[in-house]
């Protein structure tokens, strides 16, 4: 089918805007990566653009040898893996019964959950509740308050409701229990939305910062977000961790290189995971856009 002149103009303008949007995201990321691999002199002189200048791994050596970044990375993995596992399990257990039409008080409970989306939990009351439960300075203080996201639960509930009722009825006629129905039929059909919500939860737990500072007292339990932010905000901390004098720090360390190296270390795991979820992600974000 031949396009009209107006359609060609539309696609040209649309593609140009998309390219500009992509470059606005890609170029800053390339600059951060380049800064992390460039030498002190190149960074200080402002010669680093989107490609490294005088390639070096000094920033990464400083992070690995002189800071507890390995331990913080392990903490981030533990927080993210545990948080995603618990959140996904309880989100599924909350969404599935609310999606079944015969569930008692289904409408009331759904409205009650939606109501929680209108306001967040204030920091002080949340801290007091965690202290009363005795979970301060443990990762449970991060997992329990955000165990189920109301928004994610509603998205999953909407997907379950769009599964044809005939599948439920056929499984029940064959004697399938609710647990087996959920595990063998509903969840395999829900891989796109499950992958999407897993990514949402994973990014949230991986980037946890404020909640961790409030509820975790032991520095040995800090994650990458807190460690990198601490080094960026306080260069003297970085000097003391590496036993570097202020004079040497002026020659060997720049805030830009350390910050960039820390950002790259934080981004790499997410960039490695995303390609495996990407084929489901597009389908997941389109949930509810098309009916019938």
Secondary structure, DSSP 8 states (H G I E B T S, - for coil): ----HHHHHHHHHHHHHHHHHHHHHHHHHHHHHHHHTS-HHHHHTT--SSS-SS---HHHHHHHHHS-HHHHHHHHHHHHHHHHHHHHHHHHHHHHHHHSTT-TTHHHHHHHHHHHTTS---HHHHHHHHHHHT-TTSTHHHHTTTSS-HHHHHHHHHHHHHS-HHHHHHHHHTT--HHHHIIIIIHHHTHHHHHHHHHHHHHHHHT--HHHHHH---GGG--HHHHHHHHHH-HHHHHHHHT--HHHHHHH--HHHHHHHHHHHHHHHHHHHHHHHHHHHHHHHTTTTS--
